[in-house]
Amino acid sequence: MTVLERLAATIEARRTADPEVSWTARLLLGPKEKAVEKFGEEAIEAIVAAGTGRRDRLVAEAADVLYHLLVMLAAHEVSVKDVMSELERREGLSGVAEKASR
């Protein structure tokens, strides 16, 4: 099991946690838009970090992006396995060919 799969499993387990003590539960049990908003905020922070040239900040913000992406996916009942299957489907295709197939 990869670290992303383990993190996704932890996020799913937090669905039944107390939202008073679990940020993940709060995001999963609240309006889905909150999980979407948090993902967007973290993505912007990663973009800003990339612009600073500070590798350590980009690494930290990228980790936040991945976490919030997994939370947003869970809030919409999309699994990491679903995403990995899509990536496997695209594997070996050029970006141009993949876009043309949509």
Chimera marker file (.cmm) of the C-alpha trace (Angstrom):
<marker_set name="trace">
<marker id="1" x="0.000" y="0.000" z="0.000" r="1" g="1" b="0" radius="0.5"/>
<marker id="2" x="1.409" y="3.403" z="-0.967" r="1" g="1" b="0" radius="0.5"/>
<marker id="3" x="1.553" y="6.403" z="1.341" r="1" g="1" b="0" radius="0.5"/>
<marker id="4" x="-1.264" y="8.004" z="-0.676" r="1" g="1" b="0" radius="0.5"/>
<marker id="5" x="-3.411" y="4.909" z="-0.235" r="1" g="1" b="0" radius="0.5"/>
<marker id="6" x="-2.674" y="4.884" z="3.510" r="1" g="1" b="0" radius="0.5"/>
<marker id="7" x="-3.508" y="8.576" z="3.766" r="1" g="1" b="0" radius="0.5"/>
<marker id="8" x="-6.743" y="8.029" z="1.831" r="1" g="1" b="0" radius="0.5"/>
<marker id="9" x="-7.672" y="5.191" z="4.216" r="1" g="1" b="0" radius="0.5"/>
<marker id="10" x="-6.970" y="7.435" z="7.213" r="1" g="1" b="0" radius="0.5"/>
<marker id="11" x="-9.106" y="10.190" z="5.690" r="1" g="1" b="0" radius="0.5"/>
<marker id="12" x="-11.942" y="7.719" z="5.130" r="1" g="1" b="0" radius="0.5"/>
<marker id="13" x="-11.648" y="6.505" z="8.731" r="1" g="1" b="0" radius="0.5"/>
<marker id="14" x="-11.973" y="10.090" z="9.947" r="1" g="1" b="0" radius="0.5"/>
<marker id="15" x="-15.434" y="10.301" z="8.355" r="1" g="1" b="0" radius="0.5"/>
<marker id="16" x="-16.837" y="8.960" z="11.635" r="1" g="1" b="0" radius="0.5"/>
<marker id="17" x="-14.549" y="10.994" z="13.911" r="1" g="1" b="0" radius="0.5"/>
<marker id="18" x="-15.650" y="13.895" z="16.075" r="1" g="1" b="0" radius="0.5"/>
<marker id="19" x="-15.481" y="17.078" z="13.978" r="1" g="1" b="0" radius="0.5"/>
<marker id="20" x="-14.624" y="19.004" z="17.126" r="1" g="1" b="0" radius="0.5"/>
<marker id="21" x="-11.245" y="17.255" z="17.271" r="1" g="1" b="0" radius="0.5"/>
<marker id="22" x="-10.655" y="16.176" z="13.659" r="1" g="1" b="0" radius="0.5"/>
<marker id="23" x="-10.060" y="18.679" z="10.869" r="1" g="1" b="0" radius="0.5"/>
<marker id="24" x="-10.620" y="15.911" z="8.338" r="1" g="1" b="0" radius="0.5"/>
<marker id="25" x="-13.990" y="14.995" z="9.862" r="1" g="1" b="0" radius="0.5"/>
<marker id="26" x="-14.970" y="18.653" z="9.854" r="1" g="1" b="0" radius="0.5"/>
<marker id="27" x="-14.211" y="18.895" z="6.134" r="1" g="1" b="0" radius="0.5"/>
<marker id="28" x="-15.944" y="15.606" z="5.294" r="1" g="1" b="0" radius="0.5"/>
<marker id="29" x="-19.061" y="16.258" z="7.372" r="1" g="1" b="0" radius="0.5"/>
<marker id="30" x="-19.477" y="19.881" z="6.360" r="1" g="1" b="0" radius="0.5"/>
<marker id="31" x="-20.643" y="21.208" z="3.020" r="1" g="1" b="0" radius="0.5"/>
<marker id="32" x="-18.646" y="19.702" z="0.148" r="1" g="1" b="0" radius="0.5"/>
<marker id="33" x="-17.839" y="23.224" z="-0.982" r="1" g="1" b="0" radius="0.5"/>
<marker id="34" x="-15.600" y="23.680" z="2.084" r="1" g="1" b="0" radius="0.5"/>
<marker id="35" x="-13.373" y="20.771" z="1.003" r="1" g="1" b="0" radius="0.5"/>
<marker id="36" x="-13.255" y="22.239" z="-2.520" r="1" g="1" b="0" radius="0.5"/>
<marker id="37" x="-12.382" y="25.679" z="-1.139" r="1" g="1" b="0" radius="0.5"/>
<marker id="38" x="-9.585" y="24.297" z="1.056" r="1" g="1" b="0" radius="0.5"/>
<marker id="39" x="-8.097" y="22.402" z="-1.884" r="1" g="1" b="0" radius="0.5"/>
<marker id="40" x="-8.129" y="25.594" z="-3.941" r="1" g="1" b="0" radius="0.5"/>
<marker id="41" x="-6.484" y="27.587" z="-1.152" r="1" g="1" b="0" radius="0.5"/>
<marker id="42" x="-3.726" y="25.001" z="-0.778" r="1" g="1" b="0" radius="0.5"/>
<marker id="43" x="-3.169" y="24.839" z="-4.539" r="1" g="1" b="0" radius="0.5"/>
<marker id="44" x="-2.678" y="28.611" z="-4.623" r="1" g="1" b="0" radius="0.5"/>
<marker id="45" x="-0.272" y="28.403" z="-1.680" r="1" g="1" b="0" radius="0.5"/>
<marker id="46" x="1.742" y="25.778" z="-3.582" r="1" g="1" b="0" radius="0.5"/>
<marker id="47" x="1.869" y="28.028" z="-6.633" r="1" g="1" b="0" radius="0.5"/>
<marker id="48" x="3.091" y="30.926" z="-4.501" r="1" g="1" b="0" radius="0.5"/>
<marker id="49" x="5.683" y="28.663" z="-2.845" r="1" g="1" b="0" radius="0.5"/>
<marker id="50" x="6.941" y="27.552" z="-6.257" r="1" g="1" b="0" radius="0.5"/>
<marker id="51" x="7.402" y="31.182" z="-7.192" r="1" g="1" b="0" radius="0.5"/>
<marker id="52" x="9.589" y="31.854" z="-4.157" r="1" g="1" b="0" radius="0.5"/>
<marker id="53" x="12.180" y="29.307" z="-5.208" r="1" g="1" b="0" radius="0.5"/>
<marker id="54" x="12.168" y="27.799" z="-1.707" r="1" g="1" b="0" radius="0.5"/>
<marker id="55" x="12.146" y="24.062" z="-2.229" r="1" g="1" b="0" radius="0.5"/>
<marker id="56" x="11.230" y="23.329" z="1.406" r="1" g="1" b="0" radius="0.5"/>
<marker id="57" x="8.113" y="25.525" z="1.201" r="1" g="1" b="0" radius="0.5"/>
<marker id="58" x="7.058" y="23.948" z="-2.077" r="1" g="1" b="0" radius="0.5"/>
<marker id="59" x="7.461" y="20.447" z="-0.613" r="1" g="1" b="0" radius="0.5"/>
<marker id="60" x="5.361" y="21.377" z="2.436" r="1" g="1" b="0" radius="0.5"/>
<marker id="61" x="2.658" y="23.060" z="0.375" r="1" g="1" b="0" radius="0.5"/>
<marker id="62" x="2.585" y="20.177" z="-2.121" r="1" g="1" b="0" radius="0.5"/>
<marker id="63" x="1.953" y="17.795" z="0.787" r="1" g="1" b="0" radius="0.5"/>
<marker id="64" x="-0.946" y="20.021" z="1.886" r="1" g="1" b="0" radius="0.5"/>
<marker id="65" x="-2.300" y="19.999" z="-1.691" r="1" g="1" b="0" radius="0.5"/>
<marker id="66" x="-2.214" y="16.198" z="-1.850" r="1" g="1" b="0" radius="0.5"/>
<marker id="67" x="-3.931" y="15.862" z="1.535" r="1" g="1" b="0" radius="0.5"/>
<marker id="68" x="-6.667" y="18.337" z="0.619" r="1" g="1" b="0" radius="0.5"/>
<marker id="69" x="-7.089" y="16.735" z="-2.813" r="1" g="1" b="0" radius="0.5"/>
<marker id="70" x="-7.708" y="13.384" z="-1.119" r="1" g="1" b="0" radius="0.5"/>
<marker id="71" x="-10.198" y="14.999" z="1.283" r="1" g="1" b="0" radius="0.5"/>
<marker id="72" x="-12.014" y="16.680" z="-1.596" r="1" g="1" b="0" radius="0.5"/>
<marker id="73" x="-12.138" y="13.374" z="-3.491" r="1" g="1" b="0" radius="0.5"/>
<marker id="74" x="-13.475" y="11.585" z="-0.396" r="1" g="1" b="0" radius="0.5"/>
<marker id="75" x="-16.112" y="14.289" z="0.099" r="1" g="1" b="0" radius="0.5"/>
<marker id="76" x="-17.291" y="13.538" z="-3.434" r="1" g="1" b="0" radius="0.5"/>
<marker id="77" x="-17.013" y="9.758" z="-2.964" r="1" g="1" b="0" radius="0.5"/>
<marker id="78" x="-14.158" y="9.406" z="-5.454" r="1" g="1" b="0" radius="0.5"/>
<marker id="79" x="-11.443" y="6.985" z="-4.360" r="1" g="1" b="0" radius="0.5"/>
<marker id="80" x="-7.709" y="7.056" z="-4.922" r="1" g="1" b="0" radius="0.5"/>
<marker id="81" x="-8.231" y="3.772" z="-6.757" r="1" g="1" b="0" radius="0.5"/>
<marker id="82" x="-10.583" y="5.562" z="-9.183" r="1" g="1" b="0" radius="0.5"/>
<marker id="83" x="-7.935" y="8.185" z="-9.881" r="1" g="1" b="0" radius="0.5"/>
<marker id="84" x="-5.146" y="5.611" z="-10.194" r="1" g="1" b="0" radius="0.5"/>
<marker id="85" x="-7.263" y="3.634" z="-12.669" r="1" g="1" b="0" radius="0.5"/>
<marker id="86" x="-7.685" y="6.754" z="-14.779" r="1" g="1" b="0" radius="0.5"/>
<marker id="87" x="-3.948" y="7.419" z="-14.672" r="1" g="1" b="0" radius="0.5"/>
<marker id="88" x="-3.284" y="3.814" z="-15.700" r="1" g="1" b="0" radius="0.5"/>
<marker id="89" x="-5.724" y="4.217" z="-18.584" r="1" g="1" b="0" radius="0.5"/>
<marker id="90" x="-3.771" y="7.275" z="-19.743" r="1" g="1" b="0" radius="0.5"/>
<marker id="91" x="-0.351" y="5.707" z="-19.248" r="1" g="1" b="0" radius="0.5"/>
<marker id="92" x="1.569" y="5.545" z="-22.488" r="1" g="1" b="0" radius="0.5"/>
<marker id="93" x="-0.656" y="8.070" z="-24.258" r="1" g="1" b="0" radius="0.5"/>
<marker id="94" x="0.799" y="11.342" z="-25.349" r="1" g="1" b="0" radius="0.5"/>
<marker id="95" x="-0.792" y="14.400" z="-23.760" r="1" g="1" b="0" radius="0.5"/>
<marker id="96" x="-1.965" y="15.517" z="-27.187" r="1" g="1" b="0" radius="0.5"/>
<marker id="97" x="-3.628" y="12.160" z="-27.937" r="1" g="1" b="0" radius="0.5"/>
<marker id="98" x="-5.214" y="11.970" z="-24.480" r="1" g="1" b="0" radius="0.5"/>
<marker id="99" x="-6.723" y="15.448" z="-24.782" r="1" g="1" b="0" radius="0.5"/>
<marker id="100" x="-8.036" y="14.649" z="-28.267" r="1" g="1" b="0" radius="0.5"/>
<marker id="101" x="-9.820" y="11.577" z="-26.879" r="1" g="1" b="0" radius="0.5"/>
<marker id="102" x="-11.965" y="13.654" z="-24.489" r="1" g="1" b="0" radius="0.5"/>
<link id1="1" id2="2" r="1" g="1" b="0" radius="0.2"/>
<link id1="2" id2="3" r="1" g="1" b="0" radius="0.2"/>
<link id1="3" id2="4" r="1" g="1" b="0" radius="0.2"/>
<link id1="4" id2="5" r="1" g="1" b="0" radius="0.2"/>
<link id1="5" id2="6" r="1" g="1" b="0" radius="0.2"/>
<link id1="6" id2="7" r="1" g="1" b="0" radius="0.2"/>
<link id1="7" id2="8" r="1" g="1" b="0" radius="0.2"/>
<link id1="8" id2="9" r="1" g="1" b="0" radius="0.2"/>
<link id1="9" id2="10" r="1" g="1" b="0" radius="0.2"/>
<link id1="10" id2="11" r="1" g="1" b="0" radius="0.2"/>
<link id1="11" id2="12" r="1" g="1" b="0" radius="0.2"/>
<link id1="12" id2="13" r="1" g="1" b="0" radius="0.2"/>
<link id1="13" id2="14" r="1" g="1" b="0" radius="0.2"/>
<link id1="14" id2="15" r="1" g="1" b="0" radius="0.2"/>
<link id1="15" id2="16" r="1" g="1" b="0" radius="0.2"/>
<link id1="16" id2="17" r="1" g="1" b="0" radius="0.2"/>
<link id1="17" id2="18" r="1" g="1" b="0" radius="0.2"/>
<link id1="18" id2="19" r="1" g="1" b="0" radius="0.2"/>
<link id1="19" id2="20" r="1" g="1" b="0" radius="0.2"/>
<link id1="20" id2="21" r="1" g="1" b="0" radius="0.2"/>
<link id1="21" id2="22" r="1" g="1" b="0" radius="0.2"/>
<link id1="22" id2="23" r="1" g="1" b="0" radius="0.2"/>
<link id1="23" id2="24" r="1" g="1" b="0" radius="0.2"/>
<link id1="24" id2="25" r="1" g="1" b="0" radius="0.2"/>
<link id1="25" id2="26" r="1" g="1" b="0" radius="0.2"/>
<link id1="26" id2="27" r="1" g="1" b="0" radius="0.2"/>
<link id1="27" id2="28" r="1" g="1" b="0" radius="0.2"/>
<link id1="28" id2="29" r="1" g="1" b="0" radius="0.2"/>
<link id1="29" id2="30" r="1" g="1" b="0" radius="0.2"/>
<link id1="30" id2="31" r="1" g="1" b="0" radius="0.2"/>
<link id1="31" id2="32" r="1" g="1" b="0" radius="0.2"/>
<link id1="32" id2="33" r="1" g="1" b="0" radius="0.2"/>
<link id1="33" id2="34" r="1" g="1" b="0" radius="0.2"/>
<link id1="34" id2="35" r="1" g="1" b="0" radius="0.2"/>
<link id1="35" id2="36" r="1" g="1" b="0" radius="0.2"/>
<link id1="36" id2="37" r="1" g="1" b="0" radius="0.2"/>
<link id1="37" id2="38" r="1" g="1" b="0" radius="0.2"/>
<link id1="38" id2="39" r="1" g="1" b="0" radius="0.2"/>
<link id1="39" id2="40" r="1" g="1" b="0" radius="0.2"/>
<link id1="40" id2="41" r="1" g="1" b="0" radius="0.2"/>
<link id1="41" id2="42" r="1" g="1" b="0" radius="0.2"/>
<link id1="42" id2="43" r="1" g="1" b="0" radius="0.2"/>
<link id1="43" id2="44" r="1" g="1" b="0" radius="0.2"/>
<link id1="44" id2="45" r="1" g="1" b="0" radius="0.2"/>
<link id1="45" id2="46" r="1" g="1" b="0" radius="0.2"/>
<link id1="46" id2="47" r="1" g="1" b="0" radius="0.2"/>
<link id1="47" id2="48" r="1" g="1" b="0" radius="0.2"/>
<link id1="48" id2="49" r="1" g="1" b="0" radius="0.2"/>
<link id1="49" id2="50" r="1" g="1" b="0" radius="0.2"/>
<link id1="50" id2="51" r="1" g="1" b="0" radius="0.2"/>
<link id1="51" id2="52" r="1" g="1" b="0" radius="0.2"/>
<link id1="52" id2="53" r="1" g="1" b="0" radius="0.2"/>
<link id1="53" id2="54" r="1" g="1" b="0" radius="0.2"/>
<link id1="54" id2="55" r="1" g="1" b="0" radius="0.2"/>
<link id1="55" id2="56" r="1" g="1" b="0" radius="0.2"/>
<link id1="56" id2="57" r="1" g="1" b="0" radius="0.2"/>
<link id1="57" id2="58" r="1" g="1" b="0" radius="0.2"/>
<link id1="58" id2="59" r="1" g="1" b="0" radius="0.2"/>
<link id1="59" id2="60" r="1" g="1" b="0" radius="0.2"/>
<link id1="60" id2="61" r="1" g="1" b="0" radius="0.2"/>
<link id1="61" id2="62" r="1" g="1" b="0" radius="0.2"/>
<link id1="62" id2="63" r="1" g="1" b="0" radius="0.2"/>
<link id1="63" id2="64" r="1" g="1" b="0" radius="0.2"/>
<link id1="64" id2="65" r="1" g="1" b="0" radius="0.2"/>
<link id1="65" id2="66" r="1" g="1" b="0" radius="0.2"/>
<link id1="66" id2="67" r="1" g="1" b="0" radius="0.2"/>
<link id1="67" id2="68" r="1" g="1" b="0" radius="0.2"/>
<link id1="68" id2="69" r="1" g="1" b="0" radius="0.2"/>
<link id1="69" id2="70" r="1" g="1" b="0" radius="0.2"/>
<link id1="70" id2="71" r="1" g="1" b="0" radius="0.2"/>
<link id1="71" id2="72" r="1" g="1" b="0" radius="0.2"/>
<link id1="72" id2="73" r="1" g="1" b="0" radius="0.2"/>
<link id1="73" id2="74" r="1" g="1" b="0" radius="0.2"/>
<link id1="74" id2="75" r="1" g="1" b="0" radius="0.2"/>
<link id1="75" id2="76" r="1" g="1" b="0" radius="0.2"/>
<link id1="76" id2="77" r="1" g="1" b="0" radius="0.2"/>
<link id1="77" id2="78" r="1" g="1" b="0" radius="0.2"/>
<link id1="78" id2="79" r="1" g="1" b="0" radius="0.2"/>
<link id1="79" id2="80" r="1" g="1" b="0" radius="0.2"/>
<link id1="80" id2="81" r="1" g="1" b="0" radius="0.2"/>
<link id1="81" id2="82" r="1" g="1" b="0" radius="0.2"/>
<link id1="82" id2="83" r="1" g="1" b="0" radius="0.2"/>
<link id1="83" id2="84" r="1" g="1" b="0" radius="0.2"/>
<link id1="84" id2="85" r="1" g="1" b="0" radius="0.2"/>
<link id1="85" id2="86" r="1" g="1" b="0" radius="0.2"/>
<link id1="86" id2="87" r="1" g="1" b="0" radius="0.2"/>
<link id1="87" id2="88" r="1" g="1" b="0" radius="0.2"/>
<link id1="88" id2="89" r="1" g="1" b="0" radius="0.2"/>
<link id1="89" id2="90" r="1" g="1" b="0" radius="0.2"/>
<link id1="90" id2="91" r="1" g="1" b="0" radius="0.2"/>
<link id1="91" id2="92" r="1" g="1" b="0" radius="0.2"/>
<link id1="92" id2="93" r="1" g="1" b="0" radius="0.2"/>
<link id1="93" id2="94" r="1" g="1" b="0" radius="0.2"/>
<link id1="94" id2="95" r="1" g="1" b="0" radius="0.2"/>
<link id1="95" id2="96" r="1" g="1" b="0" radius="0.2"/>
<link id1="96" id2="97" r="1" g="1" b="0" radius="0.2"/>
<link id1="97" id2="98" r="1" g="1" b="0" radius="0.2"/>
<link id1="98" id2="99" r="1" g="1" b="0" radius="0.2"/>
<link id1="99" id2="100" r="1" g="1" b="0" radius="0.2"/>
<link id1="100" id2="101" r="1" g="1" b="0" radius="0.2"/>
<link id1="101" id2="102" r="1" g="1" b="0" radius="0.2"/>
</marker_set>
